[in-house]
Amino acid sequence: MTRRVFVEAQLDDVGWIAPALEAMDRGEPLPEPFDDDRKAWERLLSDERVPRTTTTSLDGRHDNYLQQAMAFPALFSARDEDPLCATFGALWAGAVAFGYGRHGVLFGEVRQAFPAIAEHES
């Protein structure tokens, strides 16, 4: 799910971010600068190669949130030792990054990937 969120925010191909996604996929510790939250955020916000797209808040009331900043916490959730916390952290960051009117796309993809979830919906 984190990778999908990073694809949506166009972060998956950024040179220094791609290795972190690969490490996450392999269950390895995230590389520098992701070993220091502050350094990672500073790099995200200062690197001119990082796309700058905006999204609208989930309630539709506020525009112009930096989509990449909304998606970024999804990767930090991968470090959580509790798989449930990691999953919900990534899902929340993803919903916010997809934004108003598009978060349903992410939830639809989750339902498709995990059909047992859809079976229990009423």
N, CA, C and O of each residue as an XYZ file, in Angstrom:
488
protein
N       0.823     -1.183      0.000
C       0.000      0.000      0.000
C       0.875      1.258      0.000
O       0.560      2.233     -0.683
N       1.959      1.238      0.754
C       2.841      2.405      0.797
C       3.382      2.719     -0.587
O       3.423      3.878     -0.999
N       3.794      1.691     -1.296
C       4.318      1.918     -2.646
C       3.243      2.553     -3.527
O       3.535      3.470     -4.294
N       2.015      2.078     -3.425
C       0.921      2.635     -4.233
C       0.695      4.115     -3.911
O       0.437      4.921     -4.804
N       0.795      4.456     -2.640
C       0.639      5.849     -2.224
C       1.773      6.696     -2.813
O       1.542      7.822     -3.252
N       2.981      6.162     -2.823
C       4.114      6.893     -3.374
C       4.006      7.019     -4.893
O       4.455      8.015     -5.461
N       3.425      6.038     -5.546
C       3.179      6.148     -6.987
C       2.187      7.282     -7.233
O       2.392      8.106     -8.123
N       1.126      7.324     -6.456
C       0.106      8.366     -6.611
C       0.718      9.762     -6.444
O       0.356     10.693     -7.163
N       1.638      9.899     -5.501
C       2.268     11.198     -5.227
C       3.524     11.427     -6.076
O       4.227     12.419     -5.887
N       3.804     10.517     -7.002
C       4.942     10.621     -7.916
C       6.289     10.645     -7.188
O       7.239     11.288     -7.635
N       6.353      9.939     -6.065
C       7.587      9.874     -5.288
C       8.379      8.595     -5.538
O       9.542      8.507     -5.145
N       7.779      7.620     -6.176
C       8.414      6.311     -6.328
C       9.655      6.336     -7.212
O      10.507      5.457     -7.084
N       9.783      7.305     -8.094
C      10.935      7.378     -8.994
C      11.978      8.404     -8.568
O      12.973      8.595     -9.268
N      11.770      9.064     -7.440
C      12.759     10.030     -6.958
C      13.976      9.239     -6.483
O      13.849      8.337     -5.655
N      15.139      9.572     -7.000
C      16.358      8.785     -6.805
C      16.669      8.376     -5.378
O      17.066      7.232     -5.156
N      16.510      9.241     -4.415
C      16.858      8.919     -3.030
C      15.704      8.267     -2.276
O      15.904      7.762     -1.171
N      14.514      8.267     -2.845
C      13.349      7.645     -2.206
C      13.184      6.198     -2.661
O      12.802      5.343     -1.863
N      13.463      5.916     -3.920
C      13.297      4.562     -4.466
C      14.022      3.499     -3.640
O      13.439      2.441     -3.402
N      15.271      3.720     -3.186
C      15.927      2.705     -2.367
C      15.207      2.441     -1.037
O      15.249      1.325     -0.518
N      14.558      3.450     -0.497
C      13.805      3.254      0.749
C      12.593      2.361      0.503
O      12.260      1.519      1.338
N      11.937      2.540     -0.633
C      10.792      1.677     -0.961
C      11.261      0.238     -1.178
O      10.588     -0.708     -0.768
N      12.408      0.080     -1.821
C      12.954     -1.264     -2.033
C      13.310     -1.927     -0.698
O      13.042     -3.111     -0.494
N      13.915     -1.155      0.205
C      14.252     -1.696      1.531
C      12.975     -2.080      2.276
O      12.928     -3.122      2.931
N      11.947     -1.252      2.180
C      10.674     -1.554      2.817
C      10.110     -2.871      2.269
O       9.654     -3.721      3.033
N      10.145     -3.032      0.944
C       9.631     -4.254      0.317
C      10.355     -5.502      0.817
O       9.759     -6.573      0.933
N      11.640     -5.353      1.109
C      12.436     -6.487      1.575
C      12.394     -6.655      3.089
O      12.969     -7.605      3.620
N      11.721     -5.746      3.789
C      11.639     -5.822      5.248
C      12.925     -5.389      5.935
O      13.183     -5.762      7.080
N      13.726     -4.603      5.233
C      15.000     -4.122      5.773
C      14.826     -2.726      6.364
O      13.854     -2.035      6.060
N      15.773     -2.314      7.211
C      15.722     -0.941      7.726
C      15.794      0.063      6.574
O      16.447     -0.184      5.559
N      15.127      1.175      6.745
C      15.149      2.206      5.714
C      16.510      2.899      5.708
O      17.082      3.160      6.766
N      17.031      3.197      4.508
C      18.350      3.833      4.410
C      18.300      5.314      4.777
O      17.230      5.889      4.978
N      19.464      5.903      4.858
C      19.607      7.338      5.052
C      18.897      8.062      3.911
O      19.049      7.600      2.780
N      18.166      9.106      4.074
C      17.983      9.899      5.274
C      16.794      9.456      6.134
O      16.409     10.163      7.065
N      16.218      8.304      5.830
C      15.009      7.868      6.539
C      15.285      7.347      7.945
O      14.360      6.986      8.672
N      16.552      7.309      8.323
C      16.901      6.937      9.693
C      16.754      8.126     10.639
O      16.880      7.980     11.855
N      16.488      9.294     10.078
C      16.290     10.515     10.856
C      15.114     11.268     10.225
O      15.243     11.850      9.148
N      13.979     11.246     10.903
C      12.764     11.856     10.340
C      13.002     13.294      9.888
O      12.573     13.685      8.802
N      13.683     14.078     10.716
C      13.882     15.486     10.393
C      14.674     15.648      9.092
O      14.315     16.462      8.241
N      15.743     14.878      8.941
C      16.545     14.961      7.712
C      15.731     14.540      6.487
O      15.841     15.143      5.420
N      14.916     13.504      6.654
C      14.100     13.040      5.528
C      13.102     14.123      5.110
O      12.934     14.394      3.921
N      12.449     14.733      6.082
C      11.486     15.805      5.770
C      12.185     16.999      5.126
O      11.678     17.568      4.160
N      13.331     17.375      5.650
C      14.063     18.498      5.074
C      14.429     18.229      3.624
O      14.332     19.112      2.773
N      14.846     17.014      3.356
C      15.226     16.676      1.979
C      14.002     16.681      1.068
O      14.061     17.192     -0.051
N      12.898     16.116      1.543
C      11.670     16.118      0.743
C      11.279     17.540      0.357
O      10.951     17.808     -0.799
N      11.315     18.432      1.312
C      10.818     19.788      1.093
C      11.819     20.696      0.378
O      11.444     21.762     -0.110
N      13.093     20.284      0.309
C      14.084     21.142     -0.343
C      14.566     20.614     -1.695
O      15.170     21.361     -2.465
N      14.312     19.356     -1.989
C      14.815     18.754     -3.225
C      13.961     19.202     -4.411
O      12.759     18.940     -4.456
N      14.581     19.865     -5.347
C      13.861     20.362     -6.524
C      13.377     19.245     -7.444
O      12.518     19.474     -8.295
N      13.919     18.048     -7.282
C      13.495     16.921     -8.127
C      12.194     16.310     -7.651
O      11.567     15.541     -8.380
N      11.777     16.641     -6.437
C      10.525     16.113     -5.888
C       9.365     16.871     -6.532
O       9.325     18.101     -6.482
N       8.425     16.148     -7.136
C       7.271     16.822     -7.727
C       6.516     17.638     -6.682
O       6.592     17.355     -5.487
N       5.806     18.626     -7.132
C       5.000     19.474     -6.252
C       3.575     19.507     -6.804
O       3.233     20.348     -7.635
N       2.763     18.583     -6.329
C       1.356     18.564     -6.710
C       0.529     18.776     -5.448
O       1.000     18.545     -4.335
N      -0.688     19.212     -5.637
C      -1.526     19.490     -4.478
C      -2.745     18.580     -4.457
O      -3.143     17.995     -5.464
N      -3.310     18.492     -3.275
C      -4.509     17.698     -3.073
C      -5.443     18.478     -2.152
O      -5.048     19.471     -1.542
N      -6.666     18.019     -2.063
C      -7.683     18.649     -1.220
C      -7.911     17.780      0.003
O      -7.852     16.553     -0.078
N      -8.175     18.423      1.145
C      -8.401     17.670      2.381
C      -9.543     16.675      2.205
O     -10.412     16.850      1.351
N      -9.525     15.637      3.021
C     -10.527     14.573      2.890
C     -11.954     15.083      3.017
O     -12.865     14.518      2.413
N     -12.161     16.141      3.792
C     -13.515     16.677      3.937
C     -13.875     17.643      2.814
O     -15.002     18.134      2.759
N     -12.926     17.921      1.915
C     -13.187     18.780      0.769
C     -13.177     20.265      1.086
O     -13.496     21.075      0.216
N     -12.822     20.643      2.296
C     -12.912     22.047      2.696
C     -11.643     22.847      2.472
O     -11.688     24.077      2.456
N     -10.514     22.178      2.299
C      -9.242     22.894      2.178
C      -8.460     22.378      0.981
O      -8.296     21.172      0.799
N      -7.984     23.305      0.174
C      -7.212     22.967     -1.023
C      -5.726     23.224     -0.796
O      -5.308     23.806      0.205
N      -4.958     22.764     -1.765
C      -3.536     23.093     -1.866
C      -2.650     22.481     -0.792
O      -1.674     23.100     -0.367
N      -2.976     21.286     -0.354
C      -2.052     20.541      0.492
C      -1.020     19.894     -0.420
O      -1.369     19.353     -1.470
N       0.246     19.946     -0.027
C       1.302     19.332     -0.823
C       1.125     17.812     -0.764
O       1.320     17.194      0.283
N       0.759     17.232     -1.879
C       0.458     15.800     -1.936
C       1.635     14.950     -1.481
O       1.447     13.940     -0.803
N       2.833     15.348     -1.846
C       4.008     14.565     -1.484
C       4.202     14.552      0.040
O       4.603     13.534      0.604
N       3.925     15.658      0.691
C       4.033     15.708      2.154
C       2.929     14.887      2.811
O       3.131     14.334      3.892
N       1.784     14.804      2.181
C       0.692     14.006      2.738
C       1.009     12.509      2.613
O       0.624     11.718      3.475
N       1.712     12.122      1.537
C       2.043     10.714      1.306
C       3.235     10.250      2.134
O       3.313      9.078      2.502
N       4.147     11.142      2.426
C       5.428     10.801      3.044
C       5.306      9.965      4.316
O       6.083      9.025      4.480
N       4.373     10.255      5.225
C       4.272      9.454      6.453
C       3.967      7.973      6.216
O       4.208      7.149      7.098
N       3.444      7.627      5.050
C       3.159      6.215      4.771
C       4.435      5.382      4.860
O       4.402      4.236      5.307
N       5.547      5.953      4.437
C       6.806      5.216      4.497
C       7.301      5.075      5.934
O       7.870      4.048      6.304
N       7.085      6.100      6.730
C       7.495      6.012      8.131
C       6.686      4.951      8.870
O       7.186      4.334      9.811
N       5.441      4.734      8.452
C       4.639      3.693      9.117
C       5.217      2.312      8.896
O       4.981      1.407      9.697
N       5.969      2.135      7.825
C       6.573      0.829      7.550
C       7.546      0.424      8.653
O       7.852     -0.758      8.810
N       8.031      1.396      9.413
C       8.971      1.094     10.496
C       8.268      0.612     11.766
O       8.915      0.098     12.679
N       6.967      0.774     11.821
C       6.238      0.381     13.038
C       6.313     -1.131     13.212
O       6.067     -1.884     12.270
N       6.653     -1.567     14.411
C       6.781     -3.006     14.687
C       5.427     -3.706     14.719
O       5.351     -4.916     14.502
N       4.375     -2.970     14.983
C       3.031     -3.541     15.030
C       2.445     -3.493     13.619
O       2.179     -2.405     13.107
N       2.239     -4.650     12.978
C       1.751     -4.661     11.595
C       0.410     -3.940     11.420
O       0.168     -3.322     10.383
N      -0.452     -4.018     12.422
C      -1.743     -3.345     12.316
C      -1.556     -1.828     12.313
O      -2.182     -1.124     11.521
N      -0.701     -1.332     13.192
C      -0.411      0.107     13.221
C       0.243      0.542     11.914
O      -0.083      1.600     11.376
N       1.161     -0.268     11.408
C       1.828      0.056     10.149
C       0.813      0.137      9.010
O       0.869      1.046      8.181
N      -0.103     -0.808      8.977
C      -1.102     -0.845      7.918
C      -2.034      0.352      7.981
O      -2.271      1.020      6.974
N      -2.558      0.619      9.165
C      -3.493      1.737      9.275
C      -2.792      3.087      9.107
O      -3.390      4.031      8.591
N      -1.537      3.188      9.536
C      -0.782      4.417      9.305
C      -0.601      4.686      7.818
O      -0.774      5.812      7.352
N      -0.250      3.639      7.082
C      -0.082      3.784      5.629
C      -1.415      4.071      4.952
O      -1.475      4.878      4.024
N      -2.476      3.426      5.401
C      -3.799      3.644      4.808
C      -4.259      5.075      5.046
O      -4.793      5.717      4.142
N      -4.055      5.575      6.255
C      -4.464      6.958      6.554
C      -3.669      7.945      5.704
O      -4.249      8.842      5.092
N      -2.346      7.787      5.663
C      -1.520      8.679      4.854
C      -1.941      8.597      3.385
O      -1.974      9.603      2.677
N      -2.260      7.389      2.947
C      -2.708      7.214      1.565
C      -4.012      7.923      1.285
O      -4.152      8.590      0.260
N      -4.965      7.787      2.180
C      -6.259      8.451      1.988
C      -6.075      9.962      1.907
O      -6.683     10.621      1.063
N      -5.241     10.506      2.778
C      -4.992     11.942      2.786
C      -4.265     12.360      1.504
O      -4.583     13.400      0.926
N      -3.306     11.570      1.062
C      -2.557     11.902     -0.156
C      -3.439     11.808     -1.402
O      -3.316     12.630     -2.310
N      -4.311     10.826     -1.450
C      -5.225     10.726     -2.592
C      -6.199     11.903     -2.572
O      -6.554     12.437     -3.623
N      -6.628     12.303     -1.382
C      -7.448     13.498     -1.226
C      -8.932     13.292     -1.491
O      -9.387     12.213     -1.868
N      -9.648     14.361     -1.280
C     -11.104     14.383     -1.420
C     -11.525     13.904     -2.811
O     -11.005     14.357     -3.831
N     -12.456     13.000     -2.817
C     -12.976     12.502     -4.080
C     -12.130     11.418     -4.731
O     -12.586     10.767     -5.671
N     -10.910     11.210     -4.250
C     -10.046     10.172     -4.817
C      -9.680      9.114     -3.805
O      -9.163      8.064     -4.185
N      -9.928      9.352     -2.526
C      -9.555      8.352     -1.515
C     -10.302      7.042     -1.750
O      -9.807      5.976     -1.384
N     -11.480      7.108     -2.354
C     -12.225      5.903     -2.689
C     -11.486      5.010     -3.669
O     -11.677      3.794     -3.667
N     -10.645      5.601     -4.505
C      -9.838      4.816     -5.446
C      -8.900      3.905     -4.656
O      -8.778      2.715     -4.946
N      -8.243      4.483     -3.656
C      -7.330      3.690     -2.819
C      -8.089      2.597     -2.078
O      -7.655      1.446     -2.052
N      -9.215      2.953     -1.477
C      -9.989      1.956     -0.736
C     -10.490      0.851     -1.658
O     -10.542     -0.312     -1.258
N     -10.856      1.201     -2.883
C     -11.271      0.193     -3.853
C     -10.140     -0.767     -4.188
O     -10.357     -1.970     -4.334
N      -8.930     -0.227     -4.310
C      -7.775     -1.076     -4.589
C      -7.467     -1.993     -3.404
O      -7.059     -3.139     -3.594
N      -7.661     -1.493     -2.190
C      -7.459     -2.330     -1.001
C      -8.485     -3.454     -0.985
O      -8.146     -4.604     -0.707
N      -9.740     -3.123     -1.284
C     -10.788     -4.164     -1.328
C     -10.466     -5.229     -2.370
O     -10.674     -6.421     -2.144
N      -9.957     -4.782     -3.510
C      -9.618     -5.723     -4.577
C      -8.438     -6.612     -4.171
O      -8.426     -7.807     -4.468
N      -7.456     -6.030     -3.497
C      -6.283     -6.790     -3.074
C      -6.596     -7.737     -1.926
O      -5.959     -8.779     -1.776
N      -7.585     -7.365     -1.115
C      -7.957     -8.162      0.059
C      -9.460     -8.420      0.023
O     -10.211     -7.771      0.751
N      -9.910     -9.351     -0.806
C     -11.338     -9.574     -0.996
C     -12.084     -9.931      0.294
O     -13.291     -9.709      0.389
N     -11.379    -10.476      1.278
C     -12.062    -10.828      2.527
C     -12.617     -9.592      3.226
O     -13.606     -9.680      3.953
N     -11.985     -8.442      3.008
C     -12.498     -7.192      3.584
C     -13.854     -6.876      2.984
O     -14.796     -6.555      3.709
N     -13.960     -6.963      1.675
C     -15.213     -6.633      0.986
C     -16.332     -7.576      1.383
O     -17.495     -7.173      1.418
N     -16.002     -8.825      1.683
C     -17.026     -9.797      2.083
C     -17.718     -9.413      3.374
O     -18.876     -9.774      3.586
N     -17.025     -8.680      4.249
C     -17.564     -8.348      5.559
C     -18.247     -6.982      5.600
O     -18.732     -6.572      6.654
N     -18.292     -6.272      4.472
C     -18.965     -4.991      4.436
C     -20.468     -5.211      4.413
O     -20.977     -6.164      3.823
N     -21.157     -4.293      5.076
C     -22.627     -4.427      5.049
C     -23.267     -3.419      4.173
O     -24.491     -3.401      4.044
